[in-house]
Amino acid sequence: MSYLFTDNLEKYLDIHIMDRHFIFKEMERYADENDFPIVGPQVGQLLYILTRISNARKVFEIGSGFGYSALWFGLGMKDTGTVVCTEHSEENINRAQEYLRSVDILRSTLTFHRGNGIDILSKSNDHYDIIFNDANKEDYPKVFDTAKSKLKKNGLLISDNVLWHGQVTEPEQDHKTAGVVEYNKAIFNSDNFFSSIIPIRDGVSVSVKL
Ligand SMILES: C[S@@+](CC[C@H](N)C(=O)[O-])C[C@H]1O[C@@H](n2cnc3c(N)ncnc32)[C@H](O)[C@@H]1O
């Protein structure tokens, strides 16, 4: 689903989707039928490319849902590697594990941790090639504060929904919009990151740690 483009442009983008493993299509169908917000294939294939060109081996995800975005990271890895998935809901984690059983081409490992991904990241002793943020929008500023010390040099901090249905330009902002706006200011004002917003779907920010 797009929030930003005309219907025609959206249809055009939707026909420029790479062929993908059948399980992605099943996950997309489930998301559609259950109104579950996943990144979708346009963003998924971007995550795959960013993983591949950065040669990422260690990815940390905040807000994994039922594993759709995590699977794009996992398949983007050239070789072995790990995607650390974090999710509040046990039901979502169980569903993710069920889907992943059907994917026999994965060389990387996806591990699932139930709880608040920001807290789990803050307690992690590892440093990551990519941190992917799809947390609750009001928590985005906290994600930046936590993630900046947990990335390797040249590591990528990627966030979904940074244009938040276009609401980031509205004068009246609820707490979710305010969280996203504060996050965007932080990534563009930091001397330690170089950032860009890619306006596909709901906007994806990519910030490289300098
Ligand atoms: C937009 S959905 C994620 C979808 C997933 N990234 C994908 O595209 O396939 C957001 C999910 O993150 C979870 N969530 C939100 N904030 C979280 C946090 N701080 N820690 C762990 N899970 C979180 C919610 O339970 C929900 O399942």
The ligand as a MOL file (V3000), in Angstrom:
LIG
                    3D

  0  0  0     0  0            999 V3000
M  V30 BEGIN CTAB
M  V30 COUNTS 27 29 0 0 0
M  V30 BEGIN ATOM
M  V30 1 C 4.9060 -2.4010 11.2820 0
M  V30 2 S 4.9360 -3.9470 12.1160 0 CHG=1
M  V30 3 C 6.4320 -4.6760 11.6140 0
M  V30 4 C 6.4760 -5.3680 10.3740 0
M  V30 5 C 7.7760 -5.9630 9.9660 0
M  V30 6 N 8.9260 -5.0990 10.1990 0
M  V30 7 C 7.6620 -6.2490 8.4980 0
M  V30 8 O 7.7010 -5.3210 7.7140 0
M  V30 9 O 7.4980 -7.4020 8.1600 0 CHG=-1
M  V30 10 C 5.4730 -3.4350 13.6790 0
M  V30 11 C 5.6840 -4.5890 14.6380 0
M  V30 12 O 6.6330 -4.1710 15.5840 0
M  V30 13 C 6.2270 -4.5660 16.8670 0
M  V30 14 N 6.8640 -3.5630 17.7380 0
M  V30 15 C 6.6540 -2.2260 17.7560 0
M  V30 16 N 7.5270 -1.6240 18.5810 0
M  V30 17 C 8.3160 -2.6170 19.0830 0
M  V30 18 C 9.4110 -2.6390 19.9820 0
M  V30 19 N 9.8840 -1.5090 20.5500 0
M  V30 20 N 9.9650 -3.8330 20.2730 0
M  V30 21 C 9.4980 -4.9920 19.7160 0
M  V30 22 N 8.4710 -5.0180 18.8590 0
M  V30 23 C 7.8910 -3.8460 18.5420 0
M  V30 24 C 4.7290 -4.6200 16.8530 0
M  V30 25 O 4.2570 -5.5970 17.7390 0
M  V30 26 C 4.4530 -5.0160 15.3940 0
M  V30 27 O 4.3170 -6.4010 15.2370 0
M  V30 END ATOM
M  V30 BEGIN BOND
M  V30 1 1 1 2
M  V30 2 1 2 3
M  V30 3 1 2 10
M  V30 4 1 3 4
M  V30 5 1 4 5
M  V30 6 1 5 6
M  V30 7 1 5 7
M  V30 8 2 7 8
M  V30 9 1 7 9
M  V30 10 1 10 11
M  V30 11 1 11 12
M  V30 12 1 11 26
M  V30 13 1 12 13
M  V30 14 1 13 14
M  V30 15 1 13 24
M  V30 16 1 14 15
M  V30 17 1 14 23
M  V30 18 2 15 16
M  V30 19 1 16 17
M  V30 20 1 17 18
M  V30 21 2 17 23
M  V30 22 1 18 19
M  V30 23 2 18 20
M  V30 24 1 20 21
M  V30 25 2 21 22
M  V30 26 1 22 23
M  V30 27 1 24 25
M  V30 28 1 24 26
M  V30 29 1 26 27
M  V30 END BOND
M  V30 END CTAB
M  END
